[in-house]
C-alpha cells in the first residue's frame, strides 16, 4: 500500500471521526436543554424529595421572619453625677417590628430593670429617648 494512500485514508477517518463527535455533542446539548426546559415547566417531573426540600425552605423562611433579628443596644449615663455608661436599653425585634425593649438604669446603690412590649415598631407605653434610639437603631439593621 502506498504511503500517500494510507495518509489519505487516515485523514478521511480523522475528518469523519471529528464530524461524528461534533454531531454527538450538539445532540447531547440539545437534549439536555430540552430536559431542563421540560422540568421547569412541568412540576410533575420534579422529584418528590425536591418538593419536600422546597416545603422545608418555605417553613424556614416563615420561622426566620419571626426570629429576633433586629438587635440594638444603647448605653448611657442615666444620672449626671455618675459615669461609665452603666445604664442601657436593648431592643430585640423580629422582621415585623414585634418584640421587646429592655432597659436597665443603674444608680449609686441600686439598679432597676424595665421591659416594654413593641408591636409594629411602636409601643403603647411612653419610650424614653434612649429606648426610642435603640428601636430606631434596631430597625436600621
NORWORA-V727941 format. One record per pair of residues at least 4 apart in sequence whose ideal C-beta (glycine too) atoms are under 8 Angstrom apart, sorted by sequence separation. I is the first residue (numbers start at 0). J is the second residue. If there is no record, write none. Layout:
[[I/J] [I/J]]
This chain:
[[0/4] [1/5] [2/6] [3/7] [4/8] [5/9] [6/10] [7/11] [8/12] [9/13] [10/14] [11/15] [12/16] [13/17] [14/18] [15/19] [16/20] [17/21] [18/22] [19/23] [20/24] [21/25] [22/26] [23/27] [24/28] [25/29] [26/30] [27/31] [28/32] [29/33] [30/34] [31/35] [32/36] [33/37] [34/38] [35/39] [36/40] [37/41] [41/45] [45/49] [46/50] [47/51] [48/52] [49/53] [50/54] [51/55] [52/56] [53/57] [54/58] [55/59] [56/60] [57/61] [58/62] [59/63] [60/64] [61/65] [62/66] [77/81] [81/85] [92/96] [93/97] [106/110] [117/121] [118/122] [122/126] [126/130] [127/131] [128/132] [129/133] [130/134] [131/135] [132/136] [133/137] [134/138] [135/139] [136/140] [0/5] [45/50] [63/68] [76/81] [92/97] [93/98] [105/110] [106/111] [117/122] [118/123] [126/131] [38/44] [76/82] [92/98] [104/110] [116/122] [37/44] [38/45] [76/83] [91/98] [92/99] [103/110] [104/111] [115/122] [116/123] [42/50] [76/84] [77/85] [90/98] [91/99] [103/111] [104/112] [122/130] [126/134] [75/84] [76/85] [77/86] [90/99] [91/100] [103/112] [104/113] [115/124] [74/84] [76/86] [90/100] [91/101] [102/112] [103/113] [74/85] [75/86] [89/100] [101/112] [102/113] [115/126] [74/86] [75/87] [88/100] [89/101] [101/113] [102/114] [122/134] [74/87] [75/88] [88/101] [89/102] [101/114] [102/115] [73/87] [88/102] [100/114] [120/134] [72/87] [73/88] [87/102] [99/114] [100/115] [115/130] [72/88] [73/89] [86/102] [87/103] [99/115] [72/89] [86/103] [99/116] [100/117] [117/134] [71/89] [72/90] [86/104] [98/116] [99/117] [120/138] [70/89] [71/90] [86/105] [98/117] [70/90] [85/105] [97/117] [69/90] [70/91] [96/117] [97/118] [69/91] [70/92] [96/118] [97/119] [100/122] [69/92] [96/119] [67/91] [68/92] [69/93] [81/105] [95/119] [96/120] [67/92] [68/93] [69/94] [81/106] [85/110] [92/117] [96/121] [102/127] [67/93] [68/94] [81/107] [100/126] [66/93] [69/96] [77/104] [90/117] [102/129] [65/93] [66/94] [77/105] [78/106] [92/120] [102/130] [64/93] [65/94] [69/98] [77/106] [78/107] [64/94] [100/130] [63/94] [64/95] [67/98] [100/133] [100/134] [88/127] [90/130] [88/129] [88/130] [92/134] [96/138] [86/129] [90/133] [88/132] [89/133] [90/134] [88/133] [92/137] [90/136] [91/137] [92/138] [90/137] [75/129] [73/129] [73/130] [73/132] [73/133] [72/133] [71/133] [71/134] [73/136] [71/135] [71/136] [71/137] [70/137] [69/137] [69/138] [71/140] [70/140] [69/140] [68/140]]
